[in-house]
């Protein structure tokens, strides 16, 4: 029976992390969610508070992603749809002028 979970962070001595939410998964669908978690690797201090001057590295899921990439992809897809629609309408108009019969 596995009675522990592993937090997947690697660090050097005195490196610190700050995460808005961390989920630790255990066996049999058990889990623990930690909110506003701070972690200092290999730290030993007797105080109940974290050091004020400590610099924290944000967890991967806390990085804000840019909205620029989805906007550019959406504009490109819209331009492609409009181009195909215009090409279809031009081809249809030419076919009617030349007198081809519809199938």
C-alpha positions, -999 to +999 in steps of 0.1 A: +000+000+000+014+034-010+010+058+019+028+087+004+026+109-027+054+126-045+054+163-053+072+165-087+096+194-081+134+193-084+155+219-068+188+229-054+195+239-018+175+269-006+155+272-037+118+281-030+086+276-049+052+292-046+021+276-061-015+288-061-028+252-060-011+218-059-028+184-060-012+153-045-027+121-058-027+090-036-039+055-043-076+046-045-086+081-058-075+099-027-061+133-031-050+164-012-053+199-026-030+225-012-039+262-018-013+290-017+015+266-010+051+277-003+080+253-003+116+259+005+139+230-003+161+217+025+151+245+048+155+243+085+143+272+106+125+275+139+101+303+130+065+297+121+067+322+092+086+320+059+115+345+055+103+379+042+133+383+018+129+348+002+125+348-036+100+322-049+098+305-083+063+302-096+050+267-104+045+258-140+007+260-138+008+295-124+024+311-154+000+333-173-003+323-210-005+350-237-038+354-255-019+364-286-014+329-300-051+319-299-061+352-315-035+348-344-047+312-350-083+323-350-077+352-374-057+328-398-086+303-397-112+329-404-091+343-433-088+307-447-126+302-445-133+335-462-107+327-490-123+293-496-158+309-497-147+336-521-130+310-544-161+288-543-184+318-552-161+329-581-159+293-595-197+290-593-203+323-611-178+313-639-195+279-643-229+296-647-215+320-674-199+292-694-232+272-694-221+240-678-249+218-666-253+210-629-248+174-619 
